[in-house]
């Protein structure tokens, strides 16, 4: 039939620009007609736009099954200056289509979820008209991300890279007048943008070096020339790889630029799910996977990337253990899992990293959206209790995201509990859920390729299971610790159905690449030539699963048994977390995230702010503006202007004009006397004139 | 024959009297009469010379002068009547509104 024919001949590849255009059209419709359409219509338009993008991605995937090589679809010549030729072309291959499916698929589910979530959230925040703006930004994000993953050259990728950074800023600071001191959310958005920008600086340097060495930005051309350039100038490839790594640490929040992601939780929960879990943060991983041909030429750089990923994974996992905000735990978990992915693609296990990217998108989005469901449940019951006057005084200002205010939600929000449990088990890597297969593949590769990183990742995996167990037991088990938690209710279907779909994907996602079959690896092999697939190692799997179960048991003992015991202590002596008395100052250090933000503030931000304030206030304002402009420039000018106006213009010019006028008047006055009005005078004048002329003629 | 110079002398005397009359008299009608006198003095000179040199040009020209004089008098007297109607006087010394 037409579809399969088109699939095999590759005609479907030409649909790829639509993955960008559908969201753009969606956002344009919402911008122009949004105010007249009403909330439901806005949400539906945005979700359909994302959904159509997903449909196109599916069609592209079908086409790729028939035609593994993929294609480059040229849209128009973007930049053509002398030797610099950069087209706006889309690259359809297994790697980019994988990303497109993840972005559009998870994105559509999150759009649908947001229809219900934002309906409540805009009312809690008091800005009902913000609904339209949210969906415009979300569609803009999908469009930018699609540009990023479908680009066929580094510069177009950078356009998408910047675009998603912008959308991240807009969406983190969505409630821009809320947060600490009324500016907290806006500050978080600014922090994200600045941290990303520092990463972008690295990316740009890499791009400049690349152009200098290769003369082109197009992937295929760069990768073809790479071995030759590596022979001639090996340090150049190393430089490109390291600078690109800086970009990756910014966008995919690794050490040292990860600090923006926990603050980014200030944005609405769907934003955290889509941008800061499933899609934008994975752009760095995609970049390294795409540049596989470059990285495999410089093993030293690969080692650095893998170490960065591994250290970040462990570092973030330890912080997550001591966080109380439900979203912050998930944020640090994301940083940690991204560390896994970056370590994987750094080592050269590109398919393992991409596999984990896909499965992580499923269960992390699931976890974030479910946490949103919990937060809404608490907010709703808080609101109802307040309305009915049954709210205890201590709960008047309740933080709905603090896990210490939850408890016992298993009975009140059953669906959310089950999907959350599935997500947590998948994240911890319990077989047969999706996370087990992808994480296991990374660990197996690491044991062979980079044993140091393997150790780091295994320990990180232990902590992962521990903090997820902690979270499950604190939130869902035990007795509710506040009245709001005690009266929380399950959310409606528009919220729970996407959760169930994502949970199903988290369970079945492992099928993508079962050990032995490695379907996904073979799929990606068509694009990435250096696909290294280890055989299934039962020892690694057993160790990781065993550690996860041990961690869960530990979490159970601490956060179910001991926590319950501690609840019966008087409030003054009751610790808010069973680990605090056990770890003491270590716990405080973890809770304060190793004071990294404070260190950055003291080392970089504060001096910079002071320098800029000095330059602005002292140099620019006091010296330049006040002294130089006013005394040296303005005063002489003003004196000159005054002299020209009063002395010169008034006295001289006006004098000349007045003299002319006065002379004319006096001459007129004199000449006027000839006109006496007497006819006889005029006749006499005529007579005298005639006599004079005749005399003159006669005597001539 | 009477020599032409006698006629010319007479014309001159008439012209002078007319000129002086225009300059000196205050009554508008008298001024007009003086102007007529000047014109007719010129007519006399024309006719005298025409007869003396046998050319008809002088006599033809006198026709023109008489016609023009008549027209001019018609207009002028109409003006004087109009002025008299408003001012009840035709003393030219009193008509000096157009002075500068």
Interface residues (C-beta under 8 A of the other chain):
Chain A: X671 X672 X673 X674 X675 X676 X677 X678 X679 X680 X683 X684 X687
Chain B: X19 X22 X23 X24 X26 X31 X92 X93 X95 X96 X97 X98 X99 X100
